[in-house]
Amino acid sequence: MNNSYQAWWWHDGAGPQALTQENRPLPVPAPGELLVHNRAIGLNPVDWKVLDSQRGKVPGVDGAGVVIAVGTGVSEHWLGQRVAYHQSLKRHGSFASHTPLAASAAMRIPAGLDNIRAAAFPCPGLTAWQALEKIPARPGERILISGAGGSVGHWLTQLAHRRGFIIEVMCNARHRERLQGLGASVWHPGPLVNDTPFPEALRHRYFAVFDAVNGEHSLRLGDALRANGHLISIQDRSTDWPCPPFGRALSLHEVALGALHFHGDDHDWQQLTRQGERLLEALADGTLHGESILVHDFASLPEQLEALKQRSFSGKLVINL
């Protein structure tokens, strides 16, 4: 094992291009931790959105690799296991050749799945699963996914289809064919801009609305819900209730995968990683379909994170080590 590792560190600057590649002593896993030798890194919008909170740290939440060391209290059965993970924003992240990780956050990668596809999964795939868990499973109910063209929408459409929901999506037209192939039955143009009247065809139509645009957009979509409907905010959240009290009696939900890192207990993590491993198995056997992946090398990571910020491409960015 080498005594040093390579990582992209964030100290300060105007954006992703200010990340600096540094060689540092190899970290030693603390009690309850694994040390993962990363083979692939998944890039997500959160990685550039929270850079200013990552001063003095290695950013990055998603990775996949091989466990090469364990801390005290962790079974040696983990050694040599391929794992995928979602890392806490409070810890050194995945933008490195090696990442120390809480063993509770590791998901075993099935034999039929490569590291590239595994690294593309955790943040969007687990977020989509969490979002769907917010509502009762009622096959045949109609739901709307707004901002469905992104990574979370890609997974959410498939997972909702597997549970028997009738799925309508709102997004740019370029995503229409792909999402219909994943289970969406109806496409609507969107997102809704502030000066656009609310479409009457959508009013009081849905059991649940999942919004991945922003909190203001979530609030606008409140009128799309029927009585006792559910509004689930994935990106930001509504600051106001979209209906008067004891009217349609709507339920509001927010989704934040990172919350488990701060407030989750062992049971929460066991449930999340167990479900994550099942979804990785479905990805491996072809019953779930990953996004189109664009692979780049480690040296170009800041450039690719800037491209993600500008969204100058279609597909999922993964860094190969």
Steps between C-alpha positions, in 0.01 A plus 500: 500500500631846411565746782344792313195577290383754243201723566330813372478747790284808535655798676333800336433652161242595243381154401597139425808602302654618831522142629864403561646153453720406795699202620440426869575221749262209460218524757459226760142381554362597842291261711188402306651609167615345174772636273381481140742505208281681252463369147232745384345827621146613417454877455179661627362856507539510879878470449528849351207656685658453844866563418513805727410275795785262418799722582795293616338176385487259210153546340287233332215280622491201262760236436568134432808295572666223701534484878872476583500560877257498794494676834446338835156354549455427127499143371793405280246340265478846346859477374507456123128576465393734221272768642307806389421782742351840571729704726414763760568862406666539842778256411770468236324382188541298184714739291805292586679177433401385852209588730442411868136404539265393778447128451127552549485704176660237274296308244640182347523508122367183329735303277314592182536876546809702410641778719406776255128421511511440875658842566226670295228361726512601869393866523226503233388139546473510878336845488236366261435203730468728803260729313273211403503369858330822610165392354279191537542237228170515312519334159286675242529846658617781273817693588693786341880527500615856429860560395500136394779539245774493763669205670249472786209510255663223297500266801172621648310432178617139499441437869151650488420289194610187689253588777213529256445877494374675187784743428491835328815709461573869457834593343678615187381324184844346441435262793154392387585187305747370760257543789213342312729203439550477877129495581358852466163507325455876441745786445437866587726792403667671790602627739225759550630854488357757739295692244347187346140429608460168677389237243136415565561146373726439802275648769402256776616206290765316707536288811861620535731754340878462519686822420873513422511865385489725809280595794312771315419260219384239753258753644357581156429132447286478811193567286569177311413287805170339589363484854744337744773517238875509558750766391859374514781754460830347388690818412443769763158506669183705518503766773119537495211258505335481156141494632297640792456287814243219482453557128657232285702385805826460310816345643840661437825303498865589451776264390859537619726199469769678699272521803576136582868589546405743777185351653468138384551203730627149427151383401465785249833415338429128490174568322658744253801286410288184477270671252798648319654156453171369363487784250862438400407136438207612283739725309736207452230264372346759268166545672604860575679718248772750581552828325724556202846542656783729391834378636801726560836466673596618848713789374198661332273489808484879561427562132220242500349639822492843335329343197241351736446843654442648154305189389655508154429131423250216546568193712675410825863596566726239658871527568704185438809435712 
